[in-house]
């Protein structure tokens, strides 16, 4: 196996596959951080140029940013680097296996394995893989190979149809990335309220809310929107507008509207309470001007 890109994902997955018995013949690492990561997670593996990694490997793991993936695949194809029978795996969530068409045209076997997890790029991630799902896409005849690689890492393969990859990836990014923004903004708001250890205040609440949401969906919703407390929501918006935290009011207003719609559809919000609530959530006059 060769690893192209020893960022947070590539180094960890390379280490996991190595532990499963795949010999790593080389890695590419450009930055100092990538080289350090390779040394820690893939010790004694030579750092090589990309063409050399591809030439030596029977399984090539491409762990590069989404926008760099297509040009990388095309570039290797232009130099005749892909080999017949070679397993070519990429870790992008956005793309399925068809982005590997130039490699497949040379006889390589295209596989898309995207870990549905956020990475630190340290050995801590190896333990997290055991409780992780991978979005797997591949041509039907070789799909079992992709699934087997995921199982070897101790994770669970989840088949994602090729045409659904962008929506699949959007769902993951919407939840994980925007959750980070939401939590960080909430900590800032608590700090603005004079509460020094906002993380400590939020941790039990958010842990319980996440667990309940995953178990119960919309039925887990609580709070002023679900209760139809329009006065409370209006007070929140006024406080947020004067908090000095950029975009806090905008984010609250947008998410509360979506929450109200889902609460109404799920029967958590009474129809008679919805009108006043939605009026409170409408853009303020200075925002409409």
Secondary structure, DSSP 8 states (H G I E B T S, - for coil): -EEE--SHHHHHHHHHHHHTT----EEE--SHHHHHHHHHHSTT--B--HHHHHHH-SEEEE---HHHHHHHHHHHHHTT---TT-EEEE--SS--GGGGHHHHHTT-EEEEEEESS---SSTHHHHHGGG-EEEEEE-GGGHHHHHHHHHHTT-EEEE--GGGHHHHHHHHHHHHHHHHHHHHHHHHHHHHTT-S-HHHHHHHHHHHHHHHHHHHGGGG--SHHHHT-HHHHHHHHHHHHTS--TTHHHHHHHHHHHHHHHHHHTTSS-HHHHHHHHHHHS--HHHH-
